[in-house]
Amino acid sequence: MTPRSDIRTSRRLSGVSYSLRGPLAAQAERRRAAGQDVLALNLGDPAAYGLPPAREVLRAVRDHLDDSCGYSSAAGLLEARDAVAQHYRGKGLHMVRPCDIYLGNGVSELAPLSLHALLDPRDQVLIPAPDYPMWTASVVMAGGRPVHYPCDEASAWYPDPADIARRVTDRTRAIVVINPNNPTGAVWPCEVLDGIADVARRHGLVLLADEIYADFLYEGTRHMPLAQCAPDVPCLTFGGLSKRSRIPGYRMGWMVLTGCRSVGRGYVAALDTLASLRLCPNVPAQRAVAVALSIDDTAALTSAGGQLRLRRDHLCRLLADLPGVHTVQPSGAFYVFPRMTGDRYRLGDDDSMAAQLLHEEGLFVVPGSSLGPVPPGHLRMVTLPPPDVLNEAVTRLARFLERRETSIRRRFANTSQPKGAGPPASSK
């Protein structure tokens, strides 16, 4: 038998990408390894930008390490799940109990779990565009088909529930809502959430609410949990400590079930099976849940004078000073999603623009085209770095855009001169 020269890969991976840590990130790492400067604004990692967690959270993990060597129950420690349930009851979801909570190694573990329990091949899931690419990839890996619904930049990046309803087919199983939104920073108002809940109610769909940024709100913006708009609809709410407590490396997230017990017993049983297959979540990190949820220090960061508010405002001001760059000021999370006006800079597709930015300026940002089907010219930038780093980032972006505009002017000047014409007449 002739040995195979290669290993066949899964066809499902043809629809899977994750640009936040994809080929562009690998290129950035190669630049760093070669001693070249890279300024990275690609990952929403508060700990990397001088925003450490509360000491009490770290102490809770350290103090219980000796008690955390064995497995917990598949869904997580009871005391940690009870703390999460109390947290959501405080948000108005009075029906939540510890048995409705599944703890996991971040939302990135629990989101695929929820989809594998739900989808058959070719089932469809409605996902916002732009989106956090984990959702699109997770639907594909679960055998489903992502169907994106647009969020309108001209309407503060809100979606239209009527448009979402028009995209529902007999294969649609769920609607993903990312609110506050990554990458736009939009916080969707109650009327939009009510409309989406009504679409799910009328068509018998499951709601998947990614609310990992629910604590990061600016200028008094209010966040409404989607489950509160749809207490009678099966809804899975995703949250965690990665952003709220600034410990993404600890990998501690959760999934909260509401409206599922009466109509989704088979689905809950499937979730139980999949949760058991991964044995249990990270036990040391579970020890931090109760303490972390008792500390609410994000308001100090996002209110007037807070570090996150100051950094968001500073970056938005810098971008506003760039000609041909349009940014909708985010109301939540810690990202901006600026658009470079195409007719001014002729930048080509977003992937090329981001690759050229990295190559020419050492600036690593996420291209909009990797965050779902969005109009060209967008980049995602984190607002987390301190002002001096943001100054340098926008300086590099400005140089890059200025070169493009200068190149356009030169090309226009060359093509506008008639053939056969000599040099311009001397003014002497």
Number of C-alpha atoms within 10 A of each C-alpha: 3 4 5 7 6 6 6 7 8 8 9 13 11 11 14 16 17 15 21 21 13 10 13 19 20 12 15 23 14 13 16 14 10 9 9 11 14 17 18 19 21 21 17 21 20 23 17 13 13 12 18 12 19 16 9 13 22 16 13 19 21 15 13 16 13 10 11 17 11 10 13 16 15 19 24 24 20 15 14 22 25 18 20 27 22 18 17 17 14 10 13 13 17 13 13 20 19 20 14 21 25 25 31 28 21 24 25 16 19 22 23 19 21 22 23 19 18 19 20 15 11 15 20 25 28 24 25 25 25 26 26 21 20 19 22 26 21 24 27 24 20 21 17 25 23 24 20 22 24 21 20 14 17 8 10 18 20 19 21 17 18 12 13 21 18 10 14 20 11 8 15 22 22 24 27 22 22 28 25 27 28 26 25 31 25 25 27 24 14 15 11 15 23 18 17 25 26 18 20 23 16 10 15 14 20 23 28 27 23 25 23 25 25 22 20 24 26 20 11 9 13 16 20 20 20 25 25 18 17 20 15 15 23 24 26 25 23 25 24 27 25 23 22 22 24 22 22 20 13 17 19 26 26 27 27 23 23 24 20 19 13 10 12 13 11 13 15 18 12 17 21 16 15 17 23 14 10 13 15 20 27 21 24 21 26 28 24 24 26 19 18 22 19 11 13 12 15 18 15 13 18 24 17 13 11 13 20 27 23 19 23 27 15 18 25 19 13 15 21 16 12 16 13 15 18 17 18 19 20 24 24 29 31 28 26 27 25 21 20 22 16 15 10 15 20 16 20 11 16 21 21 12 21 23 22 16 19 23 15 13 18 21 24 26 25 28 25 28 19 21 25 20 15 19 15 18 24 28 23 25 25 24 26 28 23 18 17 10 16 22 16 13 23 17 16 19 18 18 14 18 22 15 12 16 17 12 14 16 13 12 11 11 10 11 9 9 12 8 8 6 7 8 7 7 6 5 4 3
